[in-house]
């Protein structure tokens, strides 16, 4: 839920009653509305014709000024114009200080304790922190207290009523914000495109590098494979060639040995004299 989204509904009962009230009764209604818990926006009440008529009487004019104070001014404005305004009760004082923090937060996100103490006329830091914590619980603002740095870091705040004549300033601020945002987005788009192009170029370079690396690895692998196959074939050829030569040598050597043995046997047989038969003589 957005901050302050239910504040308008808190004002509705006062709007219904204000339509039929005038003079002192309307002034009393303003006192009640500015004191009521949870009521932080007042523009719809301020725009009612019978409320605006309070400016016509000196007696009730200050109550219209009080309603304007709670609509878009701060506690410092009350201090400066205190004599022209009705006195504030405790509920009104606390509420106006809460609304003053919202107005200060609209100007800057970091609010030092020293500035808040002065702007809200707070006696000490402890009471200031309690006031800020109450505002956070009331859903008027969101932020955190940095006690070490003694500052309030604002994240979000509710929107206050717009003071008459301030519309042009708001429109100018919004226009400036829009132009700044457009420039920032354009810069971001350029950076994103540059990063995308750089990433694509890097991927392409890596792909080419990987392609060359794979080609070199394949070339080395093929050379090693050819060299390995050549060595194996050579060893096989040498083995087969050596075996044939040895075998032939073996056959060449054996054959003369056998022939020589047979020749020697023949020679020895021829060398042995045959026994001669003796003839009997009669």
C-alpha angles and dihedrals in degrees: 000000000000120000113270094007092135098042094093091057089054089059096050097088090055091048091054092050095042094061092071100036130092139172116354092004091055090047090052090050090056090052090051095046094049090049097044117108115250097016108120104144122066109165095109091052091045092053095057113113096227089052091051089051088069087079089069094067123061091213095058101029093091091060090057087051088051091054090049089050092056092043100059113343135085143237090264089058088054091051091050094048099030095128092056094051135068115260115267124236121219095268092050092047093052093046093049090051090051090051090047090058088054091052092048091048090055088065099046138002098222114062115186116218090236092061093045093049090055097041094047097036092234118171098218145356094258093061091042092055091048089052092050093047090052090051090052091050090049088057092240093125142357124220144101137261116239101201093177093057092030096231143114116239107205121207103171138353136191118257119255127213115279117249115232111264093024095093093089091052091051092048090049091049091049091049091050090048091049092051092047091048091049091051092048092049091049090051091048091050091052092049092047091050091047091050091047091051091047091049092050091049091049092050091049091050091048090049092051091046091050090048092052091045092052091048091051092047091050091049092051091046092050092049092049090047093050091046091049093049091047092053093050093049091048092052091048091050092049091048093051093043093049092049093054093047092049091047092050091047089051091051092047093052097044096050097060090046092056092045091049091050092052091047091050091051090052091048092050092048091050090048093058108088116234114239112254122226115242114226117221114235118211 
